[in-house]
Every structure is written in structure tokens, then in C-alpha cells.
């Protein structure tokens, strides 16, 4: 048994969808979340910059004595995860490999779509991860950059999101895919809209669910789980604008976020 917290970091608010899934599957675990709200978005930045930010975020979480770290940012997972795993001695997992594995298990026709930010789609990270598991898969990847601001404005269930989704997903509807990877942590909030556009025959893959399941597997395999029968304690840290994080983050978790601490991430 290990009652230390699990650390989670993201470029901003989107990683809270991963936190939400961890809360469901590991309700006893304490969680320390860091959102790099001063430097969001990561998707438009260089590999060197994202790696630098990821190391600072990880060092901050290590300073909080966490027992494992989840890189809840797709871009950071794609570009810096292996370097983090090489440098630090605790379990560190990203969102891409669990999401890819979930998609491979779900598809029946081997025709898989992927949507994400321009940075994630440009990295081809999901395509590489899926091809590694299923070389015969046919993959179709499209960026949907407006989905992030739509979610953060609270417009996920509006006519605006439906119109944008219809436009972005038009090519995928014609490609006869049976599985679609929601390759951005914001996108689970658009599940209903995307499902309406794509139709019920297309399975939607939420990598946050797969990542939480992978975390549970790793904690139990290494005897790191917290077996105390209590509800987890959650702490939130940001690098800027805690007020906006509280407002928007509450929509991600479907609960109020009251205690948010602003830190200077450049110290780490």
C-alpha cells in the first residue's frame, strides 16, 4: 500500500477529463494536478520547448512526492514521454498508447479515424502507436482546432458545436470508419455532438478512460495502490489565472473546484 498522491499534468485544463476518469476507477487515490495555464497551448510549440516544459512540470510533481505521473497532454505525450521515462524513476504514462490500444481492440474493420489538435495530428503519434499494434489498420487523421475553444467557452452542447463538428467530420463520414479516436483531452465533452454527426455505428474512443485503466494496472502491479477506504483528496495547481481554471475546470469535472494554488513553474 502506498498512500502518496498520483501526479497529473497537462498544458492547461483539458487534462481534467483524465482526472475525472481516474477519480471513477481509483476513488481512493489522492491526486495532485498541475495545469500549465500560463504557457498553453503546447500544440503550436517546438519539440524542444514542449520537452523543457514537460521536465519542469514533472520536477514540480516530483517535489510533491507523487508515486506515479500521468502526462495528460496529447502533445507532451507524443513528444516528451520517452525522455521523461528515461530520466525519472517512477512510473510515468501518457495518453496516446492507452488510447491506441483501446482503438485497436474496438475496431472490427481496421478503418480508424483520429481527430485532435494540429500539434497532435502533425506528430502522427496516434498513427504510429496504432500501426505498431496493428500494421494492417487503415488510418485517417484530421485536425479539429476549433473544438478546444468551443469546449472552453462552454459551448459543447450548442448549435455552434454541432455546425463545426459537421464541417470537420464531413470527410470522415465518407470514409466508412468504424472507430474514431478522440485524440484531445477536451474532446470527451463533445461526445454527444460527435456521436450525433458520425452515427451510432462508429465507436468513439476516449483515451482518458484507457489511461485511467492503465494507471490502475500499473499501480497494482507495483504495489503502489492506496488501499485505505476513503475518498481521494484532490489538489490543483496552475501557472496562471486560477479564476478561469476554476470556472472552466468545473465544467470538465461536473463539480466545483475551490482550492487552486498558483505557482511559478519556471523555478523547477
Steps between C-alpha positions, in 0.01 A plus 500: 500500500623849414295799611698759303312694231495438125629797301332617179611783275359663189561812294186649655151388587432209262684244711216519750314252277776253589473593868125439484557144372768436765255615769245247372730197475730579796275687747739443794796670334613853582576707190722803451423676170714764331361700208757713316248773429767769453653321201202329337468388219786256453391384154648798316840486674824322407600156627784658698267744674237236579770271641634782718150574629430130561818462707410806709148368556636159599757648739222700668290186549805308624553777757152412630615140557259337256525124437411503128439763232247519219588725208144599414601719205495332159776724360730447800428125488593493133820703525651459847366186673795273418750761622308537826489123550876479442576778750266435792477183708127483566229370264408764238228435245350703219162499329594389148601134540198413719270676252658320204466165675133570573435588133672184374286286730181680393531494120345219298581636153850643570384840370576749778458876505697735724413858591715732710675834511729600216802420719386150586389415146823645361708280730329188357535353850169314499565366153841366602363346820208333321717374213741347752213297644311435174710557187206423271284781641386773261524835675344837422610797712347848501568804720201672663658812658177688575373225730727617785377861522140383450531272805675764710228756418240256632344449156543120483127431487393782268413551135846654454676175594265297279563719194878491550497124559302442180758697303808338657363146491358511147804322345501230770132427445581405142789267587298219654695488826365296791714655777594861575773603746420822686865601510476810717412520869231764428312284254318267745277798583388488135415128506127553447553740210763285328286190545202681347704598195683169451209270583458225757692244290831683562664419834647807670827443685569716804872454581436642849308183591777276369766707679323472835473122451872482414586701811301260717678203342843656566423598860378150589786331313752700705315487835452876486123507547341677795281246681368737765122507468450873461416746227804644326630848578552726196735797472524730198795718396526736203763733355250780429138617530353275772163673463450385142628153591235477772218610267590287198643208698178464692324421172756228425455330837131576550592626847633815661875556525556719801866481601741588217859605567700708252871412477804626312575197280820662368665421837496128423 
